[in-house]
Amino acid sequence: MDSGTHLVMGIALGGLALADPVVANDTMGFAAVMAGTIIGSQAPDVDTVLKLRNNAVYIRHHRGITHSIPAVLLWPIAITAILSLIFQDVNILHLWLWTFLAVFLHVFVDIFNAYGTQALRPFSKKWVALGVINTFDPIIFGIHCIGILFWVFGFNPVTTFSYMYLIIICYYITRFLLQGAVKRAVHHAIQDEDYVIVAPTMRFFNWRVAAKSKSHYYVGRAYGRTINIYDKFEIHPLPSTPLVEKALQDSNLSAFLSFSPLYRWEISELENAITEVRLIDLRYRSNDHYPFVAVAHLDEELNIVNSYTGWIFSEDKLQQKLQIGASD
């Protein structure tokens, strides 16, 4: 989820902590727990700073080790240790418990996004991405904001947030049912599909669709059970040539491949004896454009002149990135 949603989730969990008599009967303890749930709800996303280094590192590692099983156990310990120095004489066990719930909830809800997390590390580096909730879901965010406003205006926070979470659980179940219906509709529309990605958008009934058959890629949108296929690409395996093998060794292209399960490629001859290898993710079609790409330029000696990976919404912007030799 986005940082704003994680924030309101932390506040709501802090309000729900008043169901704990140890927290409810200790003003300082409640302040510590509220701090713990807010910080804990943000802590796993500290790896966002990797974007300051470059996109390749960010794409490869974001929601990786910071969302792993060891991290879920270590974040609450570290946060509790720091807060216990600030809020003295608080109940350490209960502070840790509610902070742990905040960290766990952060990682848990991220699993339901299309981006996913490596939540099973160190047992598996597989990305767990159920793809039923958009990274920013206005309904989930709005329900949390309404619950917090009810609390501000004097409603019982435990009752308010308990009902809120029941509503959200029902919402998640509804999203799974809708996604299942869309997948069945895709199967009927593309009879020979053997791999399909149905990803949510901010609109309740709108879904992104990317599918693969034995011979073609299909890209489209779904509204309810109505499937609209916008693009169809014949599948061609990447050529096994020294140029391609060299390009795939580039950090930007290798990061792209570690993240993208469904993509097509283009190889073009440019000016000054430069060859461009471009990989295009098919999951994020927007306004007839595929914004998530990885590009490498190689010279005649197969040296990589420059490369880039990331979300680019215009060809001019991409060329600017490549001209300055960007590696972010």
KANOR-V458141 format. One record per backbone hydrogen bond with DSSP energy under -1.0 kcal/mol. NH is the residue of the N-H (numbers start at 1). CO is the residue of the C=O. If there is no record, write none. Layout:
nh=[NH & NH]
co=[CO & CO]
This chain:
nh=[2 & 6 & 7 & 8 & 9 & 10 & 11 & 12 & 13 & 14 & 15 & 16 & 17 & 18 & 19 & 20 & 24 & 25 & 26 & 30 & 31 & 32 & 33 & 34 & 35 & 36 & 37 & 38 & 39 & 40 & 41 & 42 & 43 & 45 & 46 & 48 & 49 & 50 & 51 & 52 & 53 & 54 & 55 & 58 & 59 & 60 & 61 & 62 & 64 & 67 & 68 & 69 & 72 & 73 & 74 & 75 & 78 & 79 & 80 & 81 & 82 & 83 & 84 & 87 & 95 & 96 & 97 & 98 & 99 & 100 & 101 & 102 & 103 & 104 & 105 & 106 & 107 & 108 & 109 & 110 & 112 & 113 & 117 & 118 & 121 & 123 & 128 & 130 & 131 & 132 & 133 & 141 & 142 & 143 & 144 & 145 & 146 & 147 & 148 & 149 & 150 & 151 & 152 & 153 & 154 & 155 & 160 & 161 & 162 & 163 & 164 & 165 & 166 & 167 & 168 & 169 & 170 & 171 & 172 & 173 & 174 & 175 & 176 & 177 & 178 & 179 & 180 & 181 & 182 & 183 & 184 & 185 & 186 & 187 & 188 & 189 & 190 & 193 & 194 & 195 & 197 & 199 & 207 & 208 & 209 & 210 & 211 & 212 & 213 & 217 & 218 & 219 & 220 & 221 & 222 & 223 & 224 & 226 & 228 & 230 & 231 & 233 & 235 & 241 & 245 & 246 & 247 & 248 & 250 & 254 & 255 & 256 & 257 & 258 & 259 & 260 & 264 & 266 & 268 & 270 & 274 & 275 & 276 & 277 & 278 & 279 & 280 & 281 & 282 & 286 & 293 & 294 & 295 & 296 & 297 & 298 & 299 & 302 & 305 & 308 & 310 & 312 & 318 & 319 & 320 & 321 & 322 & 323 & 324 & 325 & 326]
co=[135 & 2 & 3 & 4 & 5 & 6 & 7 & 8 & 9 & 10 & 11 & 12 & 13 & 15 & 16 & 17 & 20 & 21 & 23 & 26 & 27 & 28 & 29 & 30 & 31 & 32 & 33 & 34 & 35 & 36 & 37 & 39 & 39 & 42 & 43 & 45 & 46 & 47 & 48 & 49 & 50 & 50 & 328 & 54 & 55 & 56 & 57 & 58 & 61 & 64 & 65 & 121 & 68 & 69 & 70 & 71 & 74 & 75 & 76 & 77 & 78 & 79 & 80 & 83 & 91 & 92 & 93 & 94 & 95 & 96 & 97 & 98 & 99 & 100 & 101 & 102 & 103 & 104 & 105 & 106 & 109 & 110 & 128 & 63 & 118 & 120 & 117 & 111 & 113 & 112 & 112 & 137 & 138 & 139 & 140 & 141 & 142 & 143 & 144 & 145 & 146 & 147 & 148 & 149 & 151 & 150 & 156 & 157 & 158 & 159 & 160 & 161 & 162 & 163 & 164 & 165 & 166 & 167 & 168 & 169 & 170 & 171 & 172 & 173 & 174 & 175 & 176 & 177 & 178 & 179 & 180 & 181 & 182 & 183 & 184 & 185 & 186 & 190 & 212 & 212 & 210 & 208 & 222 & 199 & 220 & 197 & 218 & 195 & 216 & 233 & 211 & 231 & 209 & 228 & 207 & 226 & 205 & 223 & 221 & 219 & 219 & 217 & 215 & 239 & 241 & 242 & 243 & 244 & 247 & 250 & 251 & 252 & 253 & 254 & 256 & 256 & 280 & 278 & 276 & 274 & 271 & 298 & 268 & 296 & 266 & 294 & 264 & 292 & 262 & 289 & 310 & 279 & 308 & 277 & 306 & 275 & 303 & 299 & 297 & 295 & 293 & 291 & 314 & 315 & 316 & 317 & 318 & 319 & 320 & 322 & 321]
